[in-house]
């Protein structure tokens, strides 16, 4: 009898171990496909805000927490852009009396002026290898897309067109720059070689389209669109060749502007007047699950997602 009880205890123990390993019991198990779950959204979001009485550049976590002033300057500081390695932020500032392109550390340290002329210089955009910065400037009397080395040297006009050319955005492989142009009568999205060659129109309609942003894999471009009969903008996404445009926000009467992709391509941040005057929102890349990150009474604009 004693041997039988001992064998029973051993049998129960072995059975419990088998159930635990195979996941048939109440213990932990590995869910099928768990290794294929979407990667978490990482990085930081820099943005422009007027909450301190003037335009400043702030930084926050991607859930809206940890909002911190990076510039702390009585001048206008705006249109931030991350370097590809996430160590620096280029931006526009008029702290020296004119709108110039500056660069600072990602913590706001060591602001350094890169341009020095009488033009209005703004909307900087780093090349993927970090060696060049494209920006818009009206040095010729009309806004054009310019490019310079990351230290401010070698400034070159890429577009040289009598119409306005605005909001440069580099393709992830560094071979192309998307931008807004009015050369065909209204604001359309164009793309050109990184050296300014072969400008090609991607959109062709009566709407106003601006602020293109490439997806991290280079297959899509997000942008802002305002229909000709409307006062309000929506966020659209289209294929990199201009095909298949899809409205993500359908936000009339609010305006939704300046999209920026998360580094994994899962989310898009943007500014919206759903809560006046503007707030920073984030949504899934298909337009679902929109969340207000800033929730202030100030104007919050121009979000840019860090590369990591």
N, C-alpha and C positions, 0 to 999 in steps of 0.2 A: 504493500500500500504506500509506503514511504517513497519507494522508487517511482511508483506511478505519479505521485504528486510532484516529485522532482522533475520528471519528464514533461508534465503538464506545464510547469512554470517555464521550462526551456522552450517549449513549443509556442507558448503565448508570446514570449519575448522575441523569438525569431519572426513570428507573424507580424508583430507590431513594427519591427524593423523593416520588413518587406513593404508594408503599407506606407511607411514614412518615405522610403526611397522612391517608390513608384508614384507617390502623390495620390494614392487612393484613400488615404485616411484624412484626418483633420489637420495634419501638419503642413508646413510650407511646401510649395511646388513651383516649378517654373512654367509660367503661362506660355502657350504656343505663340510664337511671333513676338515675344516681348523684346527681343534684341533688335527688332525693326521699328520700334517706336520712334516718333520724330524727336530729333535732338532738341534740348531746351534752348530757348532764346537767351543769348548772352550779350555782353557788351554794355555800353552806355549810350545815352542819347544827349547830344548837345543841342541847344535851341536858343532862340532870341526871345527876350521878354522885356516888358516895360514896367515890371512890378516895383522897381526901385526908382521910378520917376523918369527914367531914360532907358534907352536900349542897352541891354547888357547880354552877355552870353553866359548861360547857365548849363550845368551838367546834372543829369539825374540817372538813376537806375532805370531799367526798362519797364519796371512796374510803377514808376512815378515817384519812388522814394528817393531820399538823399539829395534833394535839389540844392545845388550849390552855385553861388556866383563865382565865375572864373575871371571876370574882367575888372569889376569894381572901379569904374572910371566914369567921370561925369560926361564924357563924350559918347557919341553913338558907336556901339560895337554890335555887329550883326553878321548874318550869313556865314555861320561857321562851316568848316569842312575838315574832316579828319585826314591825317596822313595815313597811308596804307598800313603802317605798322602800329598805328594807334598812339604814337608817342607825342604827336603835335596836332595843333588845330590852326588852320589858316582862317582868316576872317577879315571883314571890312571894318575900318575904323576911321573916324574923322578927328581923332585926338590931336593930330598935328595941324588941324585947320582945313584939311581936305580929305575926301574919301579915298583911302589907300588900302592896299592889301597888306596885312600883317600876318605873322605867324607867332604862336606861343606854345609852350609846353602844354600837354593835356591837362595839367593841373593849374593852368593859368600863368605859369612862370615865364619870365624872360620874353615879353612881347617885343617883336622886332619888325620894323617896317621893311617891306620888300619893294614897293613901288614908291615913286616920288615924282609926281607930275601934277599938272593942273586939272586932270581929268577926274571923272567919277569912276572909280575902280571898285568892283564888287563881285560877288558870286564866285569865289575861287573854287577850283576843283582839282584835286591831285591826280596825277597819272598813277596807274597801278604799281609802277615800280618806284614811286616816290621821288623821281628825279625832276619832274616838271609840274607846273601849276598852270592850268588854264583859268581865265577869268574874263569878265566883260568890262569894257572900258569905252568911254566916249571921247578918247583922245583925238580922234579924227573929226569930231563934230557929230558923230552918230555912233551908237553902240555897236561895237564889233567884238568878236571873240579873239582874245589875245592869248599867247602862251609865253611862259618864261621858265628859266631854271628855278629850282626850288629855293635858291638863295636870292632870287630877284633879278639876276643878270639875264642877258640875252632875250629881251622882250621883243616879240614878233607878232604882228597882226595876221591872223589866220584867215579871216573872212573877206576883208576888203570889198565890202558891198555897200551901196548907198542906203540899203534898208537896215532896220535894226536887227541885230543878232545878239541873243541873250542866253543865259543859263546853260553854260557848257556842262557836259557830263561824259566822262570817259567810259568806254566799254571796258569790261573786266580784263580783256586781253591787251588793252592799251593800243589797239590799232585804229580805233574810231572815236569820234566825239559826237555825241548827240547834242542838239541845241535848238532853241526857238528862233525862227526867222520870220520877218514880215516881207520878204523879198517878192512874194507872189500876191501881195495885197492884203493878206490877213496873217495872223500868227499861226504858223504850222511847225510841226516837229521835223527837223532835218537831221541827217547824219553826214559826216564827212570823214576823210582820212585824218589821222592825228596830225598830219602836216598841212591840213587845210584843203587838200585836193578832193575832187569828186563830190561836192555837196549834192545830196540826194534827198528829195522830199519824201517823208514817210507817211504823213497825213495829208489829206486833200479834201477839204470841205469848208463850209462857211463858218465853222466854229473857231473860237480862239483857243489855241493849245499851247501849253508852256510847261516849264520846269520838268524836263525828262529825267528819269532815273532808271538805270539799267538794273535788272535783276542780277544777283551774284553769279549765276551761271551763264549770263549773257544772252539768254534766249528771249527775254521779254523786256519791255520798257514801260514803266509806269509814268503817267503824266497827268496834268490838270487840263480839263476841257470845260469851256463855257460856250453853250450853244448860242447862235446868233440872236435868237429871240429871248434870251435869258440874261439875268444879272448874276447868276450863281454858277459856281464851278463844281465839278465832280472829279473824283479820281478815276482814271481809266487805266487799263493795262492792255498792251497789244504785243503781238509778236515782234521780234527785233527787226523784221523787214516791213513793219507797218500793218501787217494783216491781223485780222481777228480782234479788233478793239472791243473791250468789254467794260461797261460801267460798273464800278465796284461800290459806289456810295449812294447814288440816286438821292442826293441830299437836299434838293430844292425844298424850301427856300435857303437852307444854310449853304455856305460855300466850303468846299473841301479842296485843299491846295497842297503843293510842295511835298509829294510823296517821297519816302526814303525807305529802302528795304533793310530788313535785319540781315546780318551776315550769312545766316543759313537759308534765307529766302522764304521763311515761314510767315513772317509778319511784315506789315507796312505801317510806318508811322506817318502822320500828316497833321496839318493844321486845319481846324474847322471852326466855323462860326455857329455851330450848333449851340454853343454857350458863348454869347457875345462878350468881348469882341472877337477873340480867337483863343482856342485852347489846343493843346497837343493831344492827339488821339493815337491809338494803335488798334489795328485790326488784323485778322488773318489775311493772307494773300489772296483769298477769294472774296474778301469784303465782309465776312461774317465777324461777329463778336467784337464790336467796336467799344473801346474803353477810353474814357477821359483820364489822362495821366496827370494833368496839371491843376485843374480846379481852382483857378484864381479869378479875380476880376480884371486882371491885366491882359494885355495883348501878348499871346504866346505864339511864336511863329518859327518857320524855317528849321524844323527838326532834322537832324542828321545822325544816323546810327553809326556807332563806332565799328571798325572792322573786326573787333574781337572783344 
